[in-house]
Amino acid sequence: MAAYASYIHQRDFARQGGADPVSASLWPLSVDGLLLLATVGLLKRPAQCGRWKRCVVWTAFLLGIAVSLAASIAAAPSLTWKPVLVAGWPPVAPYSCRSSSWSTTRRSAHDRPMT
């Protein structure tokens, strides 16, 4: 459901921005594709990639979230807190759960005793 709502919000946002119907339908896929690639990059261990690559991946991830969130908030019927919360939740919810699991995974890997 969140993916559908996010897709519709982004497509409508692109249409309002002047995109033609085909481009507007593809635009959400580029944003979500960026998020998907960034998520895969973040799941790699820090030792597997350099610091610069890690910064680039985090930047791509945060940019994707920001664009998706902006499109969803722009689709809210009014800019009061309830419609903004309802519209803004779909792009944020899946990644908020993942980010807490990333920190748990990283913490548990560092807490292992050395043998």
C-alpha positions in Angstrom: 0.0 0.0 0.0 2.8 2.4 0.9 4.5 1.7 -2.5 1.3 2.4 -4.4 0.6 5.7 -2.5 4.2 6.8 -3.0 4.1 6.0 -6.7 0.8 7.9 -7.2 2.1 11.0 -5.2 5.3 11.1 -7.2 3.5 10.6 -10.6 1.1 13.5 -9.7 4.0 15.6 -8.6 5.8 15.1 -11.9 2.6 15.9 -13.8 2.2 19.1 -11.8 5.8 19.9 -12.6 5.1 19.8 -16.4 6.1 16.2 -17.3 4.1 14.5 -20.0 2.0 11.5 -19.0 4.6 8.9 -20.0 7.5 10.7 -18.3 5.4 11.3 -15.2 4.7 7.6 -15.0 8.4 6.7 -15.2 9.6 9.4 -12.9 8.7 7.6 -9.7 10.6 4.6 -10.9 13.8 6.7 -11.2 13.4 7.9 -7.6 12.6 4.5 -6.3 15.4 3.0 -8.4 17.9 5.4 -6.8 16.6 4.4 -3.3 16.9 0.7 -4.2 20.5 1.0 -5.4 21.4 3.2 -2.4 19.8 0.6 -0.1 21.9 -2.2 -1.6 25.0 -0.1 -1.2 24.2 0.6 2.4 23.8 -3.1 3.1 27.4 -3.7 2.2 29.9 -3.9 5.1 31.9 -0.7 5.5 35.1 -2.6 5.0 33.9 -3.6 1.5 33.8 -0.1 0.2 35.8 3.1 0.8 34.7 6.1 2.8 34.1 8.2 -0.4 31.8 5.5 -1.8 29.9 5.2 1.5 29.3 9.0 1.5 28.0 8.9 -2.1 25.7 6.0 -1.3 24.3 7.9 1.8 23.9 11.0 -0.2 21.9 9.1 -2.9 19.8 7.5 -0.2 19.0 10.8 1.5 18.3 12.5 -1.8 15.9 9.8 -2.8 14.1 10.0 0.5 13.9 13.8 0.3 12.5 13.8 -3.2 9.9 11.0 -2.4 8.9 12.8 0.8 8.6 16.2 -1.0 6.4 14.7 -3.7 4.2 13.0 -1.1 3.8 16.2 1.0 3.0 18.2 -2.2 0.2 15.7 -2.8 -1.4 16.4 0.6 -4.8 18.1 0.2 -3.8 20.8 2.7 -0.6 21.7 4.6 -2.0 21.0 8.1 -0.3 18.4 10.2 -2.7 15.5 9.7 -2.8 15.5 5.8 1.0 16.1 5.7 1.6 13.2 8.1 -0.7 10.8 6.1 0.9 11.9 2.8 4.4 11.9 4.1 4.4 8.5 5.8 4.6 6.1 2.8 8.1 7.1 1.6 9.5 7.2 5.1 8.0 4.1 6.8 9.9 1.3 5.1 13.3 3.0 5.5 12.8 4.0 9.1 12.4 0.3 10.0 15.4 -0.6 7.9 17.7 2.0 9.4 17.0 0.7 12.9 17.9 -2.8 11.7 21.1 -1.5 10.0 22.3 0.1 13.3 21.5 -3.1 15.2 23.3 -5.2 12.6 26.4 -3.0 12.7 26.4 -2.8 16.5 26.1 -6.6 16.9 29.0 -7.1 14.4 31.2 -4.8 16.4 30.2 -6.3 19.8 31.4 -9.8 18.9 34.3 -10.9 21.0 37.6 -11.5 19.2 38.9 -15.0 19.2 
